[in-house]
Amino acid sequence: MATKINLRSPYYIKVSKTALTSVELKLYIYTGTFTANGSVASGTLRYTITKKPLGSNAYVVFEVSELVRDYLEVEFNGDYNSEAVWLNAIATVTGGGTNPVTVTPDNTNGFIGLDGYGYFEEGANPTLSTTALQSNKTIIALDDNLFRVPVFVAGTESVSLLYKGEVKQTIDLSSASVDETTEQIRYISANSTGSGDVTYDSFQERVLNDGGTFEGSSCLSEFLDSVSIGLIDEVYVSSASGVEVFKVNTLEECLYTPIKVTFVNKFGAFQDLIFFKKSIDKTSVKGESYKSSIFDLATLTYKTYQHQLTQFMVQGSDSITMNTGFLPEDYNQVIEQLMLSEQVWATFVTDTEELIRPLVPKTKSFTHKTHLNDKLINYTIDFDIANNKINNIR
């Protein structure tokens, strides 16, 4: 298995050899199919770094995460893709004769980079989880909508979905291929199969994704409200080190229109957070202005309908305030990772379209709430829509 790198935190590679005089490290960075060190394509060579040891040290240390992250593109268009990049770090040592060379961490099987990060207390070169790629053990799901559990395929043997103690489905990943960057993360849902996962969340989104038009009716609404599709209340993620259990609480929302926010969490995986309650849309406008003379010297008159105060460079921006509804305490970690994320999107669904908009969290601090101190836990988060109101893309 390739060594997992979280590219938003520093990642150090140490090359050691007694009596070395210099080290040349070549970084081959690419997507697609993994290639072993001995046959990596020359066209994927991105950096060649040469360093000398400090003083009498018998080692040289390289920090590579920022260099590798430049080649990782993370996009969300409604599809839950595995966003990753391969790294082959090949060292050539000068000096030291026949003394053995040691590379730490081991570079034999290459590295796989994700857009994750470690916290200060997790130390240097944090690997984090190699199974389930989320912190919260309780999942709040919207009724008749799919929820997803991101898992790192190389470290996961199987994922089982249960309802009332009965196994409804098991996804076997023990022999799954991990040779492609697109195969590193699976987003397991109630409609997953051994070969793939689905991109839609609800019946309405499935219709829209297939190019249809969702025509609401009282009969259809009554039917959809009367049944719950794909109910799951537990997820078991199994690996060589044991089983992780995730509890799923499925909630209905009858008054407000829930909004799904998707963000890249600390593990470098997409994670969904449903904002169930009240949302408020806002538009702000700004621009420049100047006063101009509208007096006509020839006629000694001016037009009363002409602008004396003239505006220019007028532009607008949208923002939205969302409320989560009541959450368990371990969602403190989810809110924290949402606010630390550099990539956030909201999915807005109407009868005619599914619109995904990029967001920037405007709220920059929050208080970690507990049931002891706060009883019921609801978070209100402000977001800016990450583009201008008037299209000025040139």
N, C-alpha and C positions, 0 to 999 in steps of 0.2 A: 504494500500500500504506500502510495506517495505521502510524504510528510505534509500536513496541512499548515498553511501559513495564513495568519490574519493580517491583511496588508495595511490596515489603518494603525497598527502598532509597529514599532521597530522590530525587525527580524535580523538576528545576528548569525553569521556563518563564520566559524573559527577554523582556520587551517593551521595544523601544527606539524612541525618536523624539527628534530634536533639540528642545530647549526644552519638553519635556512637563512638565505640572504634576501630573498624577495618572493612574492607570490603573485601570480597572474590569475585572476578569476574572470571567466567568461560566463555571461548570463544569456542563456537562450530562452526567450519568452515567446509563447505562442498559444493559440487555441486549437481546438480540433483533437486529433489523435495524439496520444502520448508517444514519444520517441525516446528510446533508451539513450544513455549518455554516449555510447560508442557510435551511434548512427544518427545523431541529431542533425537536422538540416542546417547548413551554413547560413541560409537566408533568414533564420530566426535568431541569429546572434544580434543582440541589441546593445550590449555594453561589454567592454573589456577594461578591467580595473587592475592596476598594478600597485602593490603596496609593499613597503619594507617594514620589518619588525622594529618596534621601539626598543632601543638599547640592546640588551642581551636576550630579549624575549625569543623564545623558540616558536612563536606563533604570530599570526596576523588575523585580525578580526574585520569582517566586512558587514555593513548594514545595507540590506537590499530591498526592504519592503516598498519604499517610495518609488524606487526605480521600476519595480515590477508592477506597482499599481497604475503607473502611467499607461499600461497596456490592457487594463481591465475596464471594459465598458459595461455599465449596469443600466439596463433599460427595463421598464415595465409598461407593457401595452395591453395588459389583461391576461397575458400568458405567463405562467409561472415557470420560467426557464432557469436552468442551472447556470448561474453567472460565475465563471471561474477562468483561471488562466494557468498554464503549465510553466514551470521554471526548471531548467536544467542548469545547475551551477557547477562548472567544471574548473578545477583548480590545477595550475601548473606551477610547481615549486622549483625555485633555483637554489642551489647550494644544499649542503647536508649529505651529499654522497648517497649511499644506499640506505640511509635511515628511513624507516617507514613514515608515510604521510597519513595523518588522521584528519578527517573533516567532520566537524560537529556543528549541527546535527548531521547524521549520515545522509550523504547526497546520492547514494546508489540508486534509489528508486525515484529520484526527482522530487519536486515539490508541487503542490497544488495550492494556488493562491485564491482566497476568498476575501470579500470586502468587509471582513470582521475586525474586531479589536478586543484587546484585553484591558481589564482595569489595572490600576497601579498595584493593588494588592495581589494580583495574579502573577506578578513577576515577569521576567524576561522571556521572550519567545513563547507566549501562551498558545497552547494548542486548542484549549477549550474542548467542548464536547465533540466526539467523533461518532455520535449516534443522533439523538434528537437535537435539532438546532433551534431551540427556544428555551427560555428560562422558566416560564410559568408552567406549573403542573396542573392548573385548572384552565380550561378553555371555555369562554363564553361564546356560544354560537347563536346565530339567528335562525329561527324556525323556518323550515323549508329552504334553507340555504346551506351550501356546503361549507365546512370548515376544513382547514388544511394543517397538517403537521409536517414541517420540513425535517427531513432526515438526511444525514450524510451516508450515502449508499455504501461506501467501502467499509464502514464500521458497523453497519446494521445487518442483522441476520433476517429479521422479519418484523412486520407491523401487523398487529391484529386489532380489529375494530369490533367492539362488543356492545350489546344492548341488553340490559337486565341480566347480566352474567352469561349470556349466550354469544358465542363468537359468530358474528355475521359475515366476516370476511378476513382473510389473512393474505397479506402481500409478502411473498417469499423473495428476499433480496440476497440470499446467501450466495447465489451464483450469478448475480447481476453483473453486467459489464460495467467497468469504470474506466475504460480506455479513452473516452471522449470527455471533453470539458462539459458537454451538455448532459453527462450522465452522473455528475458528482452529487447532485442534490435531487431528491424526489419529494414532491409535495403530496403527501398521502391524504386522500379524502375517502368518503363513503363510496364514491364511484371510480376509485382507482382500480387498475388491473395490474397484472404482473408486468405488462409491457408499457404502461403509461398512465398519466393522470389527466384529468379534465380541466378545462379553463373556465367553464361557466360556473356560476354560483347557484342559480335558481332556474326554474322552468322559463321564466320571462327572459332571462339572459340567454338561455339556450336558443329560444326563438329568434332573438335579435342577432346572435352570433351566426345563425344559419342564414341570415339575410331576410328573415321574415318580419312581419309587423305584429306586435302584440296588441290585440284588440280586447280590451277589458270589457267584461260584462258581469252583471250581477250573479248569473248562474256560475260562471267560471270562478269569480271571487269567492262565492259561497262554497264551491267544491274545494278550492285550494285552502280555504280557512278550516275546512272540516277534516283534512287529512294532514299528516306529517310524514314527509318522505325521507327515507334514509336516516332514521333516528339512530344515533350512536351516543352512548353515555360513558364509555371508557375506551382508551387506546393504549395498547401494550406495545412498546418498542423494545424488541429483544436484540441482544448483542452477546458477544463472548463474555462480557463482564457482568451480565445480569439483565433484568427487565425494568424499564422505566414505565410507570403508570401515570396516565394523564386522564383526569376527570373532565367530562364534557357536560356543561349545563346549557341546555337549549331554551331560549327565551323567545316569547312573542312580543311584538310591539304593535299595538293597535292604534295609537294616536299619532305618533310622529313617523317620519320616513327615515329609517336607519341609513347611515352612510358608512360604507366600507373604506377604511384608510389602510393602505398597504405601504410598508416601509422596510428598509433593509436593517435588520437587527444586528446585535453585537457579534453574531456568528456568521454574518455575511449572507444570510438567507432572507427571502421575502417573508414577512409576517403580516397577517391581517389583524386589524383592531376595528370592531364595530362600534360606532357611535350611535347609540340607540335613541337618544332623547333629543331635546330641542336644539335646533341649529338656526343661526342667524346669518344671513348674507348681507354684506356691506360693499358699497362702491365708493371709492374716494377719487377725487379729480384734482390735478394740479397742473399749472402751466405758467407761462410768463405773460406779461402785458406791458403796454406802453401807451402814452397819450399822444395822439397825433392831431395836427391842425386840420380842421375840416372847412376852414373859412375860404371862400372863393373871392379872391381880390378883385377879379374882373367884374363881378356882379354885386360885390359887397353883401353877399348872403352866404348861408350855409344850410345844409339839409338836416332837418331835425331827426330823420330816420337813419342817419349815418353814424357809425361808431366813432366816438371821440376816444374812448378807451378800447384799444385793440388787443385782442389776445392772440398768442401764438404758442406753439409747442405744447398744446393742451393734450394731456394723456390721463387715462384712468387706470385704476387697479382695483381688483376685487379681493375681498377677504371673507372668511367665514369663521364663525364661532361654533364649536360643537361640544356636546355633552355626552359623556360615555354611558350614563346610567349607572346603576349600582354594580360594583365590581368586588371580587375577592381581594385580599391583601397582596397576593403574589403578582397582581397586575401593576403594582408599584414599579416592578422591574420592566414591564412592557412600556409603561408611560415614560420611564427614564430613557429607555433605548429609542423610543419614538423621538424624543426631544434631542437625543444625541445623533440621530440619523441624518445623513447628508442627502438621502434620496427618499422622498415621501410622495405618495400619490393618493388621490381620492377617486372613487368610482361612483358616478352619479347615473342612476338608471331612471329613464322615463318610459312611456309607452312606445316611443318610436326609436330610441337610441340608448346606447351605453356610452357614456362620455367619461374618459379618464383625464383628470387634470393634475398637473404637478403642483405640489404644495411646499411651502416653507413654514415650519413652526414659528409662530410669532411669540408665543409664550416661551419665555427663557428661564423660568424657574417654577418649581412646584414643591409643595409640601408632601412628604411621604405620609399617607394617611393609614390609620389602623382602625380596626373595629372597636378597640378599647377606647381610643381617644376620640374617634369621629363617628362611631356607630355605623352609619351608612356611608359608603365610599363612592363619590362621584367626582369625576374630573372634568373641568371646563378648559378647553384648549383653543387658542386663537391661531388661525393659519392665514397666511397670505397665498393667494393664487400666484404661481411663479411665472406669470407672463403678463404683458400689458393688455389693457382692455381693447385698445385700437391696434390692429395688426400693423406693425412697423418692421416686420422681418424683411430684410433686404439682402 
